[in-house]
């Protein structure tokens, strides 16, 4: 035996995981004797499962046990924060790793349990204020005032069967009544009631009740951790969906534990379970590279069973997580979607087009079918749907004039409802599609100006780029846009910075304060610039007459490393700007000539003529007779 009782024959990775698990077990045992600690020194299902796997050298089940063990330790840490006497002293309820018949008999921290004295539930004032207790008040105002668990309710609790508990949860019509059911009966919930209650919170909560829903979800997450080992496919997907739907603070141990259990139960997931699962993973930004590919394989086999909403949600989720999809999956998905398009609502159509654009799906038959269906349902599209649909059309290069005319008519009515992001995306799409409806653009700019303070860095950059692309000469709007963008430049990424300077140069605006702020930020981020961004930035610097030596020196050092990534247009723009700025760096010139010779067949006639003009303007560039002859031969 090796470290900590781990068998020597296990490989290094497995040994490492084994040591972690055994340490988890030790932590659980040590917490058991402390005030406010766990109910028992007996390790939970995950630790038990992992230790068994270690003993037999079973790598397959080791990782799952590890995560469940960590989840159990996380539960211990939560319990340890509460005063003594609030925790039942019975053993932790084992999961599937240690099958037990009959209903759970305790073993979890129970925030809904009655006080040992029989005087009812402790008031919030008697309980230490943790994250889930902050700011509690009246339930009617979206805050949570916890219901009391009385002795009369205790009698009813003892006689309620699992089916009756589910019925009580199902019968709830608001969060307050559901909270009362959880207070009365939560200590006896098994995985089915926990799943049902979390689902009910997700479906019942209204915008003004977000805080209350999030607090309830935190309490239920503790119970879900306890029941994780017992959950079936439906419960696993349902719990993760509910957590994502409420969009509150997330218990990472619960999320990771569900993903591990999903891997074990994936064969049992039906179409609805898979759709809910991937939607939740995308919403929570909790992708698991190994698991997601298994999910995609399982989904492909079941796609014909997916309903319209499930098809749309699944493609949206996979696109959001940027999961690479092979042609076989996409072919099956498109075939199933086209058959069920009449069942797609406005949200599903918009999301499907957005996902198709994000994934680069260029199936003309599918997009044409989507647009025909969207024509019929455009009055049902909300601001987000309208914005995403035009963005997708621009991304896919769809130039359906009839559809765009109908889209413009509907969007003009709803522009006041557009968020800053919707407006930015719409402007970007309009610029790419070449929409020149002056009345629409003027209204769009008017709305965008009001909401510029709410824009993201990318939104500001895209708006500036779109204004330049459309050739808009609205000085008041542009001045406001630059004023909003300047202090936010440190938050711009490389692409945003490149687009912003390109736009300013295209518009011919020599705002010295903006340019100075841009240079300060760009110098630090030039190594992150793509070939296109580097080429455009030097082109813009030339147009604006920027002669900042430190910027150009940094630009040259970065470009020398990235010239192999430059395409013909990038090379053309770079030599044009470099010659105009008087850049005479011999190493850069030699590297540029070497790369240009390799890619000369890719230059179009206009680019070849621009290169000829550029190198003729400088003695340093006009040095390679062979290269000039190659250009002449190409031009004929």
C-alpha positions in Angstrom: 0.0 0.0 0.0 1.2 3.6 -0.8 0.2 7.0 0.6 -2.8 7.1 2.8 -3.8 3.4 2.1 -3.9 3.8 -1.7 -2.9 0.6 -3.6 0.5 1.0 -5.3 -0.7 -0.5 -8.6 -3.0 2.4 -9.5 -1.7 4.9 -12.1 -0.5 8.3 -11.1 -3.8 10.2 -11.9 -5.9 7.6 -10.1 -3.6 7.6 -7.1 -3.9 11.4 -6.9 -7.7 11.3 -7.0 -7.7 8.5 -4.4 -5.7 10.5 -2.0 -8.1 13.4 -2.4 -11.1 11.1 -1.7 -9.5 9.7 1.4 -8.8 13.2 2.6 -12.4 14.0 2.0 -13.5 11.1 4.2 -11.1 12.2 6.9 -12.6 15.7 6.7 -16.1 14.3 7.0 -15.1 12.2 10.0 -13.3 15.1 11.8 -16.3 17.4 11.3 -18.6 14.9 12.9 -17.4 15.6 16.5 -17.5 19.4 16.2 -20.2 21.8 17.4 -22.5 22.5 14.5 -20.9 19.7 12.5 -22.4 16.8 10.6 -24.8 14.4 12.1 -22.5 11.5 12.0 -18.9 10.4 11.5 -20.1 8.0 8.8 -18.9 9.2 5.4 -21.5 9.8 2.7 -22.4 7.9 -0.4 -19.7 9.5 -2.6 -16.9 8.9 -0.2 -18.0 5.3 0.4 -18.2 4.7 -3.3 -14.8 6.2 -4.0 -13.1 4.3 -1.2 -14.6 1.1 -2.6 -13.3 2.0 -6.0 -9.8 2.7 -4.6 -9.7 -0.6 -2.8 -10.5 -2.5 -5.9 -8.5 -0.3 -8.3 -11.7 0.6 -10.1 -10.9 3.8 -12.0 -14.3 3.9 -13.8 -16.3 4.8 -10.7 -13.5 6.7 -8.8 -14.1 10.1 -10.3 -17.8 10.0 -9.7 -17.2 9.1 -6.1 -14.6 11.9 -5.8 -17.1 14.6 -6.8 -19.9 13.2 -4.6 -17.4 13.1 -1.7 -16.4 16.7 -2.3 -20.1 17.7 -2.5 -20.7 16.0 0.9 -17.7 17.9 2.3 -19.3 21.1 0.9 -22.5 20.2 2.7 -20.5 19.7 5.9 -19.0 23.2 5.5 -22.5 24.7 5.1 -23.8 22.8 8.2 -20.8 23.9 10.3 -21.9 27.5 9.9 -25.1 27.0 12.0 -25.4 26.7 15.8 -25.5 23.4 17.7 -28.9 21.7 18.1 -30.0 22.7 14.5 -28.7 19.5 13.1 -30.2 16.0 13.3 -27.7 13.5 14.7 -28.8 10.5 12.6 -26.5 9.1 9.9 -26.2 10.6 6.5 -28.7 9.1 4.1 -26.7 6.9 1.6 -27.2 7.3 -2.1 -27.1 4.6 -4.7 -23.5 3.8 -3.7 -25.0 2.2 -0.6 -28.6 1.1 -1.3 -31.1 1.5 1.5 -34.7 0.6 1.4 -37.5 2.8 2.6 -37.8 6.6 2.7 -34.9 8.8 4.0 -34.7 8.9 7.8 -32.6 12.1 8.1 -28.8 12.7 8.0 -29.0 16.0 6.1 -28.8 19.5 7.4 -32.4 20.5 7.4 -33.1 24.3 7.3 -36.8 23.4 7.5 -36.7 21.3 10.7 -38.7 22.1 13.8 -36.9 23.2 16.9 -36.0 20.4 19.4 -38.0 22.2 22.1 -41.3 21.8 20.3 -41.9 25.5 20.4 -41.9 25.8 16.6 -39.3 27.1 14.2 -36.7 29.6 15.3 -37.4 33.1 14.0 -34.9 34.5 11.5 -33.5 36.7 14.3 -32.3 33.6 16.2 -30.4 32.3 13.2 -27.1 33.7 12.0 -27.5 35.8 8.9 -25.8 34.0 6.0 -26.1 34.7 2.3 -29.6 33.3 2.0 -31.0 35.2 5.0 -29.8 38.7 4.0 -32.6 41.2 3.5 -35.5 39.0 4.3 -38.9 40.7 4.7 -42.4 40.4 3.4 -43.0 37.7 0.9 -45.4 39.9 -1.0 -42.6 42.3 -1.7 -40.3 39.7 -3.2 -38.5 39.1 0.1 -38.9 35.9 2.1 -40.5 35.7 5.5 -39.9 32.1 6.5 -43.1 30.2 7.6 -43.2 28.6 11.0 -43.4 24.8 11.5 -45.8 24.1 14.3 -46.5 21.0 16.4 -49.9 20.5 14.7 -48.2 20.5 11.4 -45.7 17.9 12.7 -48.6 15.4 13.1 -49.7 15.9 9.5 -46.0 15.6 8.3 -45.6 12.2 9.9 -48.6 10.7 8.0 -48.0 12.2 4.6 -46.9 9.6 2.0 -44.4 10.4 -0.7 -47.2 10.6 -3.2 -49.1 13.0 -1.0 -46.0 15.2 -0.6 -45.7 15.4 -4.3 -49.4 16.3 -4.6 -48.9 19.1 -2.0 -46.0 20.5 -4.0 -48.0 20.3 -7.3 -51.0 22.0 -5.8 -49.0 25.2 -4.8 -49.9 28.2 -6.9 -47.4 30.7 -5.4 -44.0 30.8 -3.7 -45.4 31.5 -0.3 -47.5 28.4 -0.2 -44.6 26.3 -1.6 -42.3 27.7 1.1 -44.8 26.6 3.7 -44.9 23.1 2.3 -41.1 22.9 2.4 -41.1 24.2 6.0 -43.7 21.6 7.0 -42.4 18.6 5.1 -38.9 19.3 3.6 -37.1 17.2 6.2 -38.8 14.1 4.7 -38.3 15.0 1.0 -36.7 12.3 -1.2 -35.1 13.1 -4.6 -38.5 13.2 -6.3 -40.0 15.8 -3.9 -36.7 17.9 -4.0 -36.8 17.9 -7.8 -40.5 18.8 -7.9 -40.0 21.6 -5.4 -37.1 23.1 -7.3 -39.0 22.9 -10.6 -42.0 24.6 -8.9 -39.8 27.4 -7.7 -38.4 27.9 -11.2 -41.9 28.0 -12.8 -43.8 30.0 -10.1 -41.4 32.9 -9.5 -42.1 36.2 -11.0 -39.7 39.1 -11.7 -40.5 40.8 -8.4 -39.9 37.5 -6.5 -36.4 36.8 -7.7 -34.7 37.2 -4.3 -37.2 34.9 -2.6 -36.9 32.3 -5.3 -33.1 32.4 -5.1 -33.2 31.9 -1.3 -35.6 29.0 -1.6 -33.4 27.4 -4.3 -30.3 27.7 -2.0 -32.1 25.8 0.7 -33.4 23.2 -1.7 -29.9 22.8 -3.2 -28.7 21.5 0.2 -31.4 18.8 0.1 -30.5 18.1 -3.5 -26.9 17.5 -2.6 -28.1 14.9 0.0 -30.3 13.1 -2.6 -27.8 13.3 -5.5 -26.9 9.6 -5.3 -30.5 8.6 -5.6 -31.5 10.8 -8.5 -32.7 9.3 -11.8 -32.3 10.9 -15.2 -35.4 13.0 -15.1 -34.5 14.4 -11.6 -30.9 15.2 -12.6 -32.0 17.2 -15.7 -34.9 18.8 -13.9 -32.9 20.0 -10.9 -30.1 21.5 -13.2 -32.8 23.2 -15.4 -34.4 24.7 -12.3 -31.1 26.0 -10.9 -30.4 27.6 -14.3 -33.9 29.0 -14.7 -33.8 30.9 -11.4 -30.4 32.3 -12.3 -29.3 32.9 -8.7 -26.1 32.0 -6.8 -25.1 28.5 -7.8 -23.8 25.7 -5.6 -20.8 24.5 -7.6 -20.7 21.1 -5.8 -24.3 20.5 -6.8 -23.7 21.4 -10.5 -20.5 19.3 -10.7 -22.2 16.4 -8.9 -25.1 16.5 -11.3 -22.8 16.4 -14.3 -20.9 13.4 -12.9 -24.2 11.6 -12.1 -25.4 12.4 -15.6 -22.5 10.6 -17.1 -23.5 7.5 -15.1 -27.2 7.8 -16.1 -27.0 9.2 -19.6 -28.4 6.0 -21.2 -31.6 6.6 -19.3 -32.1 10.2 -20.5 -35.0 10.8 -22.9 -35.3 13.6 -25.4 -36.9 16.0 -23.0 -34.2 15.3 -20.3 -31.4 15.9 -22.8 -32.9 19.2 -24.0 -33.3 20.5 -20.5 -29.8 19.4 -19.5 -27.9 21.0 -22.3 -30.0 24.2 -22.0 -29.1 24.4 -18.3 -25.4 23.7 -19.0 -25.3 26.5 -21.5 -27.2 28.9 -19.3 -25.0 28.2 -16.2 -21.9 28.2 -18.4 -21.0 24.8 -17.0 -19.8 22.8 -20.1 -18.0 19.5 -19.6 -16.0 18.7 -22.6 -16.0 14.9 -22.1 -19.6 14.8 -21.1 -20.9 17.1 -23.8 -19.7 14.9 -26.6 -21.4 11.9 -25.1 -24.6 14.0 -24.7 -24.4 15.0 -28.4 -24.1 11.4 -29.4 -27.1 10.4 -27.2 -29.1 13.4 -28.6 -28.5 12.5 -32.2 -30.1 9.1 -31.7 -33.2 10.7 -30.1 -33.6 13.8 -32.3 -36.7 12.4 -34.1 -38.4 12.3 -30.7 -37.6 15.9 -29.8 -40.5 18.4 -29.8 -40.1 21.7 -31.6 -39.1 23.6 -28.5 -36.6 20.9 -27.5 -35.0 21.0 -31.0 -34.5 24.8 -30.8 -33.3 24.8 -27.2 -30.8 22.1 -27.9 -29.2 23.8 -30.9 -29.2 27.1 -29.1 -27.4 25.5 -26.2 -24.8 23.7 -28.3 -24.1 26.9 -30.2 -23.8 28.9 -27.0 -21.3 26.4 -25.6 -19.5 26.5 -29.1 -19.6 22.7 -29.3 -18.3 21.4 -32.6 -21.0 19.4 -34.4 -20.3 16.9 -37.1 -22.3 16.9 -40.3 -24.4 13.8 -39.4 -25.8 15.5 -36.3 -26.6 18.7 -38.2 -28.3 16.7 -41.1 -30.5 14.9 -38.7 -31.3 18.0 -36.7 -32.2 20.0 -39.9 -34.4 17.2 -41.2 -36.3 17.0 -37.9 -36.6 20.8 -37.5 -38.0 21.3 -41.0 -40.7 18.7 -40.4 -41.7 20.5 -37.2 -41.2 24.1 -38.1 -44.9 24.9 -37.8 -44.6 24.1 -34.1 -41.8 26.6 -33.6 -42.9 29.7 -31.8 -41.2 33.1 -32.3 -38.5 32.4 -29.6 -37.7 29.0 -31.1 -37.4 30.4 -34.7 -35.2 33.2 -33.5 -33.0 31.0 -31.4 -32.7 28.4 -34.2 -31.6 31.0 -36.8 -29.2 32.5 -34.3 -27.7 29.1 -33.5 -27.5 28.2 -37.2 -25.5 31.5 -37.8 -23.3 30.9 -34.8 -22.5 27.4 -35.9 -22.0 28.4 -39.6 -24.9 26.2 -40.9 -25.4 27.3 -44.4 -28.3 25.2 -45.5 -30.4 27.3 -47.9 -33.4 25.1 -47.7 -33.5 25.3 -43.9 -33.0 29.0 -43.7 -35.6 29.6 -46.4 -38.1 27.5 -44.5 -37.3 29.3 -41.3 -37.8 32.7 -42.9 -41.2 31.6 -44.4 -42.3 30.5 -41.0 -41.0 33.7 -39.4 -42.9 35.8 -42.0 -46.1 34.4 -40.6 -45.2 34.9 -36.9 -43.2 38.2 -36.9 -46.0 40.0 -35.0 -45.2 37.6 -32.1 -41.5 38.4 -32.1 -40.3 40.5 -29.2 -37.3 42.9 -29.4 -34.7 40.1 -28.6 -36.2 37.8 -31.3 -36.2 40.6 -33.9 -32.7 41.6 -33.2 -31.3 38.1 -33.1 -33.1 37.2 -36.4 -31.6 40.1 -38.3 -28.2 39.4 -36.8 -28.5 35.8 -38.0 -29.6 36.9 -41.5 -26.5 39.2 -41.7 -24.2 36.5 -40.4 -25.6 33.9 -42.9 -25.5 36.4 -45.8 -29.3 36.2 -46.3 -30.5 39.0 -48.6 -34.2 38.3 -48.8 -35.6 41.7 -49.6 -39.2 40.7 -48.9 -38.4 39.3 -45.5 -36.3 42.4 -44.6 -39.1 44.7 -45.6 -41.5 42.9 -43.3 -38.9 42.8 -40.6 -38.3 46.6 -40.8 -42.1 47.2 -40.6 -42.4 45.1 -37.4 -39.2 46.4 -35.8 -40.2 50.1 -36.2 -43.1 49.5 -34.0 -41.0 47.8 -31.3 -37.8 49.8 -31.2 -38.6 51.5 -27.9 -38.5 48.0 -26.3 -35.0 47.2 -27.6 -32.2 47.0 -25.1 -28.8 48.6 -25.7 -27.5 45.2 -26.9 -30.5 44.6 -29.2 -29.9 48.1 -30.8 -26.2 47.4 -31.2 -26.8 44.0 -32.8 -29.4 45.5 -35.1 -27.1 48.3 -36.3 -24.3 45.8 -36.9 -26.7 43.6 -38.9 -28.1 46.6 -40.9 -24.6 47.6 -41.8 -23.7 44.1 -43.0 -26.9 43.8 -45.0 -26.5 47.3 -46.4 -30.0 48.5 -45.2 -30.3 52.1 -46.3 -33.8 53.0 -44.9 -33.0 56.5 -43.7 -36.1 56.8 -41.5 -35.4 53.5 -39.8 -31.7 54.3 -39.3 -32.6 57.7 -37.8 -35.1 56.1 -35.4 -32.6 53.4 -34.5 -29.9 56.0 -33.7 -32.3 58.0 -31.6 -33.1 55.0 -29.5 -29.5 53.9 -29.3 -28.4 57.3 -28.1 -30.7 57.1 -25.1 -29.3 53.7 -24.1 -25.6 54.1 -24.8 -24.7 54.2 -21.1 -26.2 50.6 -20.8 -24.0 49.3 -23.7 -21.2 46.8 -23.2 -17.7 47.5 -24.5 -18.4 45.2 -27.5 -21.7 46.9 -28.1 -20.1 50.4 -28.2 -17.4 49.1 -30.6 -19.9 47.4 -32.9 -22.1 50.5 -32.9 -19.2 52.7 -33.9 -18.2 50.2 -36.6 -21.7 50.0 -38.0 -22.0 53.8 -38.1 -18.8 54.0 -40.1 -19.9 51.1 -42.4 -23.2 52.8 -43.1 -21.5 56.1 -43.7 -23.7 57.9 -41.1 -22.8 61.5 -40.6 -24.8 62.2 -37.5 -22.2 64.4 -35.6 -24.2 64.6 -32.4 -24.7 60.8 -32.1 -21.0 60.1 -33.0 -19.8 62.7 -30.4 -22.0 61.1 -27.7 -20.8 57.6 -28.7 -17.1 58.5 -28.5 -17.7 60.3 -25.2 -19.3 57.1 -23.8 -16.6 54.8 -25.3 -13.5 56.7 -24.3 -13.5 55.9 -20.5 -14.6 52.4 -21.3 -11.6 51.6 -23.6 -9.7 49.6 -21.0 -12.6 47.1 -21.2 -12.4 46.7 -25.0 -10.8 43.5 -26.2 -8.4 43.4 -29.2 -11.2 43.1 -31.8 -13.2 45.9 -30.2 -10.2 48.2 -30.2 -9.3 47.4 -33.8 -12.9 48.0 -34.9 -13.1 51.3 -33.0 -10.0 52.8 -34.5 -11.0 51.6 -38.0 -14.4 53.3 -37.6 -12.9 56.6 -36.4 -10.5 56.6 -39.3 -13.3 55.7 -41.8 -15.4 58.5 -40.4 -12.4 60.9 -40.6 -12.7 61.9 -37.0 -9.4 63.1 -35.5 -10.5 63.2 -31.8 -7.1 63.6 -30.1 -8.4 62.7 -26.6 -10.0 59.5 -27.9 -7.0 58.5 -30.0 -4.6 59.1 -27.1 -6.7 57.0 -24.8 -7.0 54.3 -27.5 -3.2 54.2 -28.0 -2.6 53.8 -24.2 -4.8 50.7 -24.1 -3.9 49.2 -27.5 -0.1 49.2 -26.8 -0.8 46.7 -23.9 -3.2 44.5 -25.9 -1.4 44.4 -29.4 -0.1 40.8 -28.8 -3.8 39.7 -28.6 -4.7 41.3 -32.0 -5.4 39.0 -34.9 -3.8 39.4 -38.3 -7.0 41.3 -39.5 -6.9 43.6 -36.4 -3.2 44.3 -36.8 -3.6 45.2 -40.5 -6.7 47.4 -39.9 -5.1 49.2 -37.0 -2.0 50.3 -39.0 -4.3 51.3 -41.9 -6.3 53.4 -39.5 -3.2 54.9 -37.9 -2.1 55.9 -41.4 -5.4 57.5 -42.2 -5.5 59.4 -38.9 -1.8 60.5 -39.2 -0.8 58.7 -36.0 3.0 58.7 -35.6 3.4 57.3 -32.1 6.8 55.7 -32.1 6.1 53.4 -29.2 2.9 52.1 -30.8 4.6 51.5 -34.1 7.5 49.7 -32.5 5.2 47.4 -30.5 3.1 46.8 -33.7 6.2 45.8 -35.6 7.4 43.4 -32.9 4.0 41.7 -32.9 3.5 41.6 -36.6 6.8 39.9 -37.4 5.5 36.9 -35.4 2.1 36.9 -37.0 2.8 37.7 -40.7 2.2 34.0 -41.7 -1.4 34.5 -40.6 -1.9 37.5 -42.9 -4.1 37.0 -46.0 -3.6 38.9 -49.2 -5.8 41.9 -48.1 -4.0 42.1 -44.7 -0.6 42.1 -46.5 -1.8 44.8 -49.0 -3.2 47.1 -46.2 -0.1 46.6 -44.1 2.4 47.6 -46.9 0.3 50.5 -47.9 0.1 51.9 -44.4 3.8 51.1 -43.6 5.0 52.9 -46.7 2.9 55.9 -46.0 4.0 56.1 -42.4 7.7 55.8 -43.5 8.3 52.5 -41.7 11.7 51.3 -42.9 12.4 48.4 -40.6 14.5 46.1 -42.7 13.5 42.9 -40.8 9.8 43.7 -41.2 10.3 44.5 -44.9 12.2 41.2 -45.5 9.5 39.2 -43.7 6.7 40.9 -45.5 8.3 40.3 -49.0 8.8 36.6 -48.1 5.2 36.2 -47.1 3.8 38.2 -50.1 5.7 36.1 -52.6 4.2 32.9 -51.2 0.6 34.4 -51.3 0.9 36.4 -54.5 -1.5 34.1 -56.5 -4.2 35.1 -53.9 -3.9 38.9 -54.6 -6.7 40.4 -56.7 -5.7 43.0 -59.4 -6.7 45.9 -57.2 -4.5 44.7 -54.4 -1.6 44.1 -56.8 -1.8 47.7 -58.1 -2.0 49.0 -54.5 1.1 47.0 -53.6 2.9 48.3 -56.7 2.1 51.9 -55.8 3.1 51.5 -52.1 6.5 49.9 -52.8 7.3 52.4 -55.5 6.8 55.3 -53.0 9.7 54.2 -50.8 13.3 53.3 -51.7 13.4 50.9 -48.8 10.4 48.9 -50.2 11.3 49.2 -53.9 14.3 46.9 -53.6 13.2 43.5 -55.0 13.2 43.5 -58.8 12.1 39.9 -58.9 9.0 40.6 -56.8 8.0 43.6 -59.0 8.4 41.4 -62.1 6.1 38.8 -60.5 3.5 41.4 -60.0 3.8 42.7 -63.5 3.4 39.1 -64.8 0.2 38.7 -62.7 -1.3 41.9 -64.0 -0.4 40.9 -67.6 
